[in-house]
Amino acid sequence: MLNIIGKRENGYHILESVFQFLPQYFDVLKIDTSDTFNKNSAQICGVSEDQNSIIKAAHILKEKLMLKVPHVTLEKHMPICGGVGGGSSNSACFINAVLDINGFSTDAKLKLIDMFYELGADNKVFLYKYITNEDTLYLNGSGLDGLIQPINIDLSKHKTTLVFSNEKLSTKAVYAHFNESYKNEIGISNITIDTLKDFSNSLQKSAIELCPSIQETLNKLKNQDPLFCGVSGSGPTCFAVI
């Protein structure tokens, strides 16, 4: 679920969303504590430094927390600009690892989450996940003030399928194209598997208009009679819970 329920004066959209983490899909970070973070760290082919969330995270760790930040290399397996939170997950994983290396407790790490607001709401959700090891999380808010809570939804009896695309969609472009009306807030207490059967993603229409091949993928997924299916995040990755 990804409902856009409003917009702040500062331009941040207010989201209500459910994140389900799938351990079978991942990138690989290799941290070398014998070396410090440098110009060769966290390099991703085709991604500039100002778009690299790990590099942004490293600057915050060094400049705001005054920590020694180790060198890291990244093996990319998740799609870039795929709408599955690959970049947010990588930076969050790196932040959590650096805090672990420097001896921060779970409570101390949780108190620092808001320090990384400029990395976006997705990063905060992933950081919360790495710190707490929760599998399903609810977000209500924006990158600046998002409320993040664990949610008890058991999908263990269902299979989740992801369909990646060779096309890329810029999250910024999809948000800029969004011109739908805002959704009504559902609220965490009303979210169940039955609620999610009426899957909603405020960005789905915009994503399809920018990348029409998404609709063909969704049609094929719907033929499998899933519990629910849709676009993941800002697309173009699609998913089905069967």
HELIX and SHEET records of a PDB file:
HELIX    1   1 GLU A   49  GLN A   51  5                                   3    
HELIX    2   2 SER A   53  GLU A   63  1                                  11    
HELIX    3   3 GLY A   86  ILE A  101  1                                  16    
HELIX    4   4 THR A  106  LYS A  111  1                                   6    
HELIX    5   5 ILE A  113  LEU A  119  5                                   7    
HELIX    6   6 ALA A  121  THR A  132  1                                  12    
HELIX    7   7 THR A  171  HIS A  177  1                                   7    
HELIX    8   8 ILE A  188  ASN A  190  5                                   3    
HELIX    9   9 ILE A  193  LEU A  196  1                                   4    
HELIX   10  10 GLN A  204  LEU A  210  1                                   7    
HELIX   11  11 SER A  213  LYS A  222  1                                  10    
SHEET    1   A 4 LEU A   2  LYS A   7  0                                        
SHEET    2   A 4 HIS A  13  GLN A  20 -1                                        
SHEET    3   A 4 THR A 136  GLY A 141 -1                                        
SHEET    4   A 4 LEU A 147  PRO A 150 -1                                        
SHEET    1   B 2 VAL A  28  THR A  36  0                                        
SHEET    2   B 2 PRO A  70  GLU A  75 -1                                        
SHEET    1   C 3 THR A 160  VAL A 163  0                                        
SHEET    2   C 3 CYS A 238  VAL A 241 -1                                        
SHEET    3   C 3 PHE A 228  VAL A 231 -1                                        
END                                                                             
